Amino acid sequence: MMTINNPVIPCITSLPGGCLQVGSMIIIHGRPTFNCNRFCVSLVCGPQPELGAIALQLTAHFDTNWVIRNTKLNKEWGVEEGTATRKFPFQRLQPFQLEIFTSPSCYVVAIDGNHYCEYAHRVPYSEANTLQITGDVQVSRVEFRSTNTYPTFPSGNRLNVANPPIPFASLINGPLAVGNEIQVHGQVKPYPNRFHINLQQGCQTYPSPTIAFHFNPRYEGGNRVIVMNSLLGGQWGSEQRIATGRHLAPGTTFVLSIKRQASHFEILVNGTRIANYAHRIGADIIDSVAIDGDVIVTKVVAI
């Protein structure tokens, strides 16, 4: 790992190893200035950003609250991309951790440990050899790593989170032993399509984690059903389905408990058991929880 501490902005530095490779991770620890209008992070092809192609430029715009991504090739900018998994993640004077990970097909970007966006390669990643940081930002540290997982998650106390953004992924920070449970407090959105809660090994987005238990209420076409499954080696097993009944109806609040027993998971909604799910994968691997879809979550806690 290579680290640069307190670089002067604008910062231009060569990438370790001469270029990006699959598994390259750049982590920028910074803080937007008091009067920040925008700042840019660019992966440049060549030592002179004003002359070379730019494989990825990520620009945080504080006037519009957008993070725009683009590529410059043959001195021409391409089509901007701005869609993301969550709201504008930066605040003036508030510290952030920005991660850019190189996968075979795209760059994936996380902010403060949460996946934010993907950007498909328009220029071969191996041509990017320079990092440039400009604009209204103070940077305390830049880390260059080689890793097999994305994003990185700091360790901490046992999981107990209020009002997390969705999608959500977090380490449990401790074992999910027999008798322990994960509780999710929330509300189904009024017009849902589906949502899911996963108990899994690793909370990264890439590569796909092993999912010991996938809990997936579905509402498409008015056919309300709960699908349960496991994912091992990138392959889903056979689905176990139950009717939702009166539980988890659109617009309703709930407390969902997933309790580990010796041979199965016990699933309860508002204190009523609705299903058991036999272990297909050793539950000792579980170290993370992931939630996504049409649900508002007010609390996630490991008990």
BELJOSUL-V303030 format. One record per residue. SS is DSSP state (H for helix, E for strand, L for the rest). PSI is psi as a letter, one per 30 degrees, with the letter a starting at -180 (none if undefined). Layout:
ss:SS psi:PSI
ss:SS psi:PSI
This chain:
ss:L psi:k
ss:E psi:k
ss:E psi:k
ss:E psi:k
ss:E psi:k
ss:L psi:h
ss:L psi:k
ss:L psi:k
ss:L psi:k
ss:L psi:k
ss:E psi:k
ss:E psi:k
ss:E psi:k
ss:E psi:k
ss:L psi:k
ss:H psi:k
ss:H psi:f
ss:H psi:f
ss:L psi:l
ss:L psi:k
ss:L psi:l
ss:L psi:k
ss:L psi:f
ss:E psi:k
ss:E psi:k
ss:E psi:k
ss:E psi:k
ss:E psi:k
ss:E psi:j
ss:E psi:a
ss:E psi:k
ss:E psi:k
ss:L psi:l
ss:L psi:e
ss:L psi:h
ss:L psi:k
ss:L psi:e
ss:E psi:l
ss:E psi:l
ss:E psi:k
ss:E psi:k
ss:E psi:k
ss:E psi:j
ss:E psi:k
ss:E psi:j
ss:L psi:l
ss:L psi:f
ss:L psi:j
ss:L psi:e
ss:L psi:f
ss:L psi:e
ss:L psi:l
ss:E psi:l
ss:E psi:j
ss:E psi:e
ss:E psi:k
ss:E psi:k
ss:E psi:j
ss:E psi:k
ss:E psi:j
ss:E psi:j
ss:L psi:f
ss:L psi:f
ss:L psi:f
ss:L psi:h
ss:E psi:k
ss:E psi:j
ss:E psi:k
ss:E psi:k
ss:E psi:l
ss:E psi:k
ss:E psi:k
ss:E psi:k
ss:L psi:h
ss:L psi:g
ss:E psi:k
ss:E psi:k
ss:L psi:a
ss:L psi:k
ss:L psi:k
ss:E psi:k
ss:L psi:f
ss:L psi:k
ss:L psi:l
ss:L psi:f
ss:L psi:l
ss:L psi:l
ss:L psi:k
ss:L psi:f
ss:L psi:k
ss:L psi:k
ss:L psi:k
ss:L psi:f
ss:L psi:k
ss:E psi:k
ss:E psi:l
ss:E psi:j
ss:E psi:k
ss:E psi:k
ss:E psi:j
ss:E psi:k
ss:E psi:j
ss:L psi:l
ss:L psi:e
ss:L psi:f
ss:E psi:l
ss:E psi:k
ss:E psi:k
ss:E psi:k
ss:E psi:k
ss:E psi:k
ss:L psi:h
ss:L psi:g
ss:E psi:k
ss:E psi:k
ss:E psi:e
ss:E psi:l
ss:E psi:l
ss:E psi:j
ss:E psi:k
ss:L psi:k
ss:L psi:f
ss:L psi:k
ss:L psi:k
ss:H psi:f
ss:H psi:f
ss:H psi:f
ss:L psi:k
ss:L psi:g
ss:E psi:k
ss:E psi:k
ss:E psi:k
ss:E psi:k
ss:E psi:l
ss:E psi:a
ss:L psi:i
ss:E psi:k
ss:E psi:k
ss:E psi:k
ss:E psi:f
ss:E psi:k
ss:E psi:k
ss:E psi:k
ss:E psi:k
ss:E psi:l
ss:E psi:k
ss:L psi:l
ss:L psi:f
ss:L psi:l
ss:E psi:k
ss:L psi:a
ss:L psi:k
ss:L psi:k
ss:L psi:k
ss:L psi:l
ss:L psi:a
ss:L psi:l
ss:L psi:k
ss:L psi:k
ss:E psi:j
ss:E psi:k
ss:E psi:k
ss:L psi:h
ss:L psi:l
ss:L psi:l
ss:L psi:k
ss:L psi:l
ss:E psi:k
ss:E psi:k
ss:E psi:k
ss:E psi:k
ss:L psi:f
ss:L psi:h
ss:L psi:l
ss:L psi:l
ss:L psi:i
ss:L psi:l
ss:L psi:k
ss:L psi:f
ss:L psi:l
ss:E psi:l
ss:E psi:k
ss:E psi:k
ss:E psi:j
ss:E psi:k
ss:E psi:a
ss:E psi:k
ss:E psi:k
ss:L psi:l
ss:L psi:e
ss:L psi:i
ss:L psi:l
ss:L psi:e
ss:E psi:l
ss:E psi:l
ss:E psi:l
ss:E psi:k
ss:E psi:k
ss:E psi:j
ss:E psi:l
ss:E psi:j
ss:L psi:k
ss:L psi:g
ss:L psi:l
ss:L psi:e
ss:E psi:k
ss:L psi:l
ss:L psi:k
ss:L psi:l
ss:E psi:k
ss:E psi:j
ss:E psi:e
ss:E psi:k
ss:E psi:j
ss:E psi:j
ss:E psi:i
ss:E psi:k
ss:E psi:k
ss:L psi:g
ss:H psi:k
ss:H psi:g
ss:H psi:g
ss:L psi:j
ss:L psi:k
ss:E psi:l
ss:E psi:k
ss:E psi:k
ss:E psi:k
ss:E psi:l
ss:E psi:k
ss:E psi:j
ss:E psi:k
ss:L psi:h
ss:L psi:g
ss:E psi:k
ss:E psi:k
ss:L psi:a
ss:L psi:k
ss:L psi:k
ss:E psi:k
ss:E psi:k
ss:E psi:l
ss:E psi:k
ss:L psi:f
ss:L psi:b
ss:L psi:f
ss:L psi:k
ss:L psi:h
ss:L psi:l
ss:L psi:k
ss:L psi:f
ss:L psi:l
ss:E psi:l
ss:E psi:l
ss:E psi:j
ss:E psi:k
ss:E psi:k
ss:E psi:j
ss:E psi:k
ss:E psi:k
ss:L psi:l
ss:L psi:e
ss:L psi:f
ss:E psi:l
ss:E psi:k
ss:E psi:k
ss:E psi:k
ss:E psi:k
ss:E psi:j
ss:L psi:h
ss:L psi:f
ss:E psi:k
ss:E psi:k
ss:E psi:f
ss:E psi:l
ss:E psi:l
ss:E psi:j
ss:E psi:k
ss:L psi:k
ss:L psi:f
ss:L psi:k
ss:L psi:k
ss:H psi:f
ss:H psi:f
ss:H psi:f
ss:L psi:k
ss:L psi:g
ss:E psi:l
ss:E psi:k
ss:E psi:k
ss:E psi:k
ss:E psi:l
ss:E psi:a
ss:L psi:i
ss:E psi:k
ss:E psi:k
ss:E psi:k
ss:E psi:f
ss:E psi:k
ss:E psi:k
ss:E psi:k
ss:E psi:k
ss:L psi:none
